[in-house]
Amino acid sequence: MRNDEMLLIPGPTPVVDSIYEALASETRSHTDPRFTAIYKSAIEKTKTMLKTDGEVFVISGSGTIAMEMALVNTVAAGEKLLVISHGYFGDRFIKLGEAFGIEVDVLQAEWGKQVDPLEVERKLAQTQFKAVTITHADTSTGVAANLELLVPLIKKYGALVILDGVCATAAMEEDMSKGYGNEEAKIDVILTGSQKAIGVPPGLAIVAFNQTALAAREKIERVSAYYCDIYNWIPIMNDPSKYFATPPVNLVYAYDEGMRLVLEEGMEQRYKRHAVYGTAVRAGLSVYGMKALADEGVAAATLSCMLYPEGIDDVSFRTALAEKGLIVAGALAHLAGKAFRIGHMGNTTVEMLEKAIVLIGETLNEQGLSVKIDKATEVFREHTLAVLNN
């Protein structure tokens, strides 16, 4: 990779040369047949990745735009939304819902924990919700939602399942054709962004609706949006030569290449690789006395929130790492200064992650905490052996 630094934050994530090269291709008219063919290809690849028979939207915007598009086209003002939150970004659906006049209820887990499915069932049994949002991997805590438990519960009570896959899509299983728990329990909406496990620079919002979600949109007489109204985008997604809003031409080039790489690797292999990466990074760092906020049974495959050992100063630690060429992220909210977040997704490699383990160990030693780097790398290698031999 041509990157000067190892960008191991929860997103954006490292970009490979072929994606950079696609991004640097000649900018053409958004109606040029050469571009529209690439746009159509990117849309079709997205449908393949998510296994949906519905509509996919690939538009200019951030993950927050994707959240807004998912919500405003399925839940009307005055209808009820249940938010299942495992951290900071799950909570974002609360403000989004309130902004559109939606009645929002929320189940918030203690940071580092999952919401108890029994609480979810009690809430669903008490109130008829139009939809329920789930953050698949919360970027603030590194907690993964259990779709096998939550999706069938939600569908049992007749609500739509809206899955926030911003920090999970292309790394953790998200299959819109699959019945979770039972054949009828399917994900209705998946939203994500280009800059995390897909490994493309930021700037694209991606949303997929199945037929049930599209039927819900049809019942909404008027949505409180213009840019985010899927009815303005469906004609363009089916025929990109048509115009509604100018697409980010070069980002679409890059996204199409990113999706090519995703599908070339294969979804099952990607899911396995990311699961191994997550376990290996957490195991290696545990040798240094670092504990993941999320226990292994609920930890996400894409990022980890690691609590500092006693005596480590957050700012000086991350600054020293940055001087060595490794960028990690600080923790959010009440964990700020007490932990850091490391991404291990997308185009990251075993070699990059092992180097990160070494640099973190060196930095801890420099800050007065004596740690065994050789032991940490040995543990990391033991966990990644299957990936290295594949």
N, C-alpha and C positions, 0 to 999 in steps of 0.2 A: 504494500500500500504506500501511496505517496504522502500519507499523513505524517506530520512532524511530531505529533503527540499521540499518546494513547488516550482516547476519549472514552473512558469507562465510567460514564455517568448513566443515569436512567433514560437518557435521550437528550439530544441527538446522539447517535451511535456511530462507530467508524464506517467510513465510506470506502468501497474498493475502487480500484482504478477504472474498471469498465463502466461503473456508474458515473464517475467523474467525467469520463470520456463522452458518455451519452449526454450528460448535462451540458458539456461544452460544444455540442453539435450546433450547426448553424440554426439560428432562430428563423423559423418560417411563419408564414401567415397561419393563423388558427383555422383557416378554412382550406389551406393547401391540402390536397389529397394525400401527399406524403406524410403530413402530420396527422391528419384524421385517421389514417390507417394505423398509425402507432397508438393513438388515443384509443381506438377501438380494440386494439390488441391488449392494451393495459387493462381495459374494462373486462374483457373476456378472461384474462388471466386471473383477475381478482375473483370473478365468479367461480373459476375452477378451484382456487385456493380455499374459498369459503363453502364451496359445494352448495350454492343456492340456486333455486329455480325462479327467484324473484328478480329484483332490480338492484344493481350496484351503482353507487354514485362516487365518482372520483373527481373532486373539485378543489379549487384553490381555497385554502383555509387551514386552521390548526385543529387539534383534537377537540378543542372546545366548540368549534363550529360543527364538528361531527356530532358531538353530544347534543347540541341545539337542534340539528337537523333530525336526529333520531327521536327526540322528545316531542318537538312541535308538530310533527306529522303523525303522531300516534295518540297523543293525549291532548284533549281539548281543554280550554279554560273551564274551570268548575269541576272537571273530572279528577279522580283520585290517583295519586302516584305513590308507590312505596319505594323508598330508597334503602337498599342494603349496602351499608358503608363499612369498609374495612380500613378507612383512613381519609386523609385530606382530600383526595380526588373523588372518592365516593361522595363526600359531603358536597362537592360542587353541584351535584344534581339538585340539591335543595334550593340553592339560589336560582338555578336555571328554571326549575319548575315554578317557583314563586314569581319570577319575572314574566311568565306567561299566564298567570292567573290560575295555575294548577294547584289543587289541594295536595300538599305534600306531607307524608308521614315518613318517619325514618327509623331504622334500626341501626344503631352505631355500635360496632364492636370496640372493645378495649384495643388500643393500638398494639399490634403484634398477634392478635387473636382473630378468629373467624366469628361471624355472627352465628349464634346458636340456631340450627334449623328448627328446633322446637319453638323458639320465639317467632320465627318467620311463620310457622304454621298457625300459631295462636293469632298473630296479627291478620293473616289472610282469612282465617275463619271468622274474625270479628267484623271485617270491613271488605266490601267489594271494591278492589282496585282495578283501574283500567290497565295499568302496566306496573312492572317492577324492574328497577334498574339494579344491575350487578356490575361491580368493577372486577374484572377477571383477575388482574394483578394490580394492586394499588401501588403507585409509584412512590408513595411516602413511607410505606411500612414494609413492602416486600411480602405482603400476605396475598395468597392466592385464594380465590373463591372455589368452593366445591360445587361444580356444575352438576355432577351426578346426583347430588342431594337437592340442590336448590331449584333446578329447572323443573323436575317433575312436581315438586311442591307447588310452584307458581302456576303451572299449567293445570294442576288439579283444581285450582280455584278460578280458572278461566281468565287469568290476566296474561298480558303480553310480556315476554321476556326481552328486555333490552340489555344487551351485554356491551359494556365498555371494554374493548380490547386494546386500548391505546398502548398499553405496555405488555401485551400478550400475543396479539395477532401475528401469525407466522412463526411463533415459538412455542405456544401452548395450544392444545387442541381446541379448535373452534369450528365445528362442523354443522352447518345448517341443515344438512340432510339427515342427521343422526337423531334418533330418539334417546334422550338422556333419562335413564331409569326405566322408561317404557317408550313404545314406538311413537306415541302421540306427543311426547314431551320434547318439543323442539325450540331452539332459539329463534326468535322472530326478527330481531334487529341486532346487527353487530356494527360497531363503530370503531374506527381506529385512525391513526395518523401515519405518515410516511416515514417518520424519523426514528423509530425505535427498532423493533425486531425485524422490520422489513429492510432497514439499513440504507434508506434514501435520505437526502437532506430534508429539513423541515419545509412544510409549505403545502402539503396535500392532506385534505380530509377525505376519509374513505368511509362510506356507510353502505350497508347491505340490508335490504328489506325482503323478507319472504312473502309469500302470497297472503298469509294471515295479516301481516303488518300493512301490506298494500290495501287490503280490504278495510282495515281500520282507518287509513287515510281517506278512503272513499267516503266514509261515514261522517267525516269532519267537514262541515259546510264551508268553513273558512279558517285557514290557519293564520296565526299572528306573525307571519314572516313573508318575505318576498324572495330574497336570495336563498333561503333555506327551505322553501316550499318545493318538495320533490316533484310536483306537477310541472314546475318550470324546467326541471332538469331531465325528466324521463325522455323527452324527445331527443335531447342532445346525447344522452347515454346510449340510446338506440341508434342514433345517426349523428356522430360527432361533426359532420359537415354543417349541421344546423347551428344556429347561434342563440345563446341566451346571455352569457357573460364570458369574457375572454379567458380561456384557460391559460395556466402557466406553462407555456409550450415546452420550455427546456426541462422543467421539472417532470413533465409527463414523459419526455424521452427517458429521463433518469429512472422514473418509476417503472416504466415498462422493462427496462434492463434489470432493475431490482427484482421485479416479479419473475422475470426469466430465471434469475439465479435461485430464487425461492423454490420454484417448481422443478428446476433441474435437480436440486438437492433432494427434493421429495419431502412431503409433509411429515411422514412418520419419522424419517431420519432427522428432520429439524427438531421435532418434539423430543426425540431421544437425546440429541446433542445438547439442547438447551437444559434439559433436566440434569444431565451429567455435569454440565458446566456449573450450574447453580450449586449442586451438592458438593462439587470439588472445591469451589471457591470458599464456601462456608467452612468446609472441613479444614482446608489449608489455613485459613485465617484463625480458626479456633486454636491452633497450635500457639498462636501469639497471645492467647487469653482474650480474644475477641469473641463475643457472642452475638449471633444474629437475633434481631428483635423477634422475628417469626421462627417458631420451632420448625424443625425439618418437615414435620407432617403437614404444615400449612404454608410452607415457604414457596414463593414464586420461582419459576425457572429463569426469569429474565433479569432480576436485580435482587440485591440483598441490602438490608439496612443493618449495619454492624455497629454494635455498642463499643465504645472505647474502653480499654483497660484504665484503671485508676491512674491519674497523673498525666494523661495525654491531653494536650491542648489542641482543640479542633482546628483553629485557624493556622497555627504554626505547622501542624501535621499536614494539612492539605496544601499549604503553601510550599513546604519542603518537597512533597510529592510532585507538585506542578513543576518545580525547578528541575526535577529528574525526568520530566516529560510524561508523567502520569496524572491525568485529571480525574478526580472523583468528586462526588457532590456532597454538600453538607446535608444534614437532616433538617426536617421541617417542624414547625410549631414547637411544642414543648420538648422535642428531642433535639432542637438546635443546640449545637455545641457538645452534645452527648454521644453523637453517633455520626457516621458517614454512610453514604449510599454508593454502592458500586454496581455498575451494569455489566452483565455478561450475556449479551444477546446480539442478534443480527449477524454482522460480519466479523465479530470478535473470534479469535482463534485460540487454541490451546496454548500456543507459544506466547501470545499477548497476555493471557491470564496468568501463566506461570511467571512471566516477567513481572507482572503486577504484584504477585505474592512476594517475590524477591525484593522489589523496591519498597513495599510496605514494611517488610521486615527490617531493611536497612534504615529506613526512616525511624522506626520505633527504637532501634538500637541507638541511633544518633540522639534521640530524645530521652535517653536514660533508661529505657525499658529493655532489659536483656532478653532477646528472643532467639530461637533456634531456626534459622532460615532453611538449613538443609532438611530439617525434620518437616517443616511446613511444605516445602516443595516435594518431598517424598510422599507425603499424604496426598497432596494435590495430584501427583502423577498416578498414584494408586487408583484414584477415583476416575481419572481420565483415560486410563489404559485402553478401555474399549473403544473410545473415540479415536485415539491415536492409531489403533490397529485396524480400524475400519477402512 
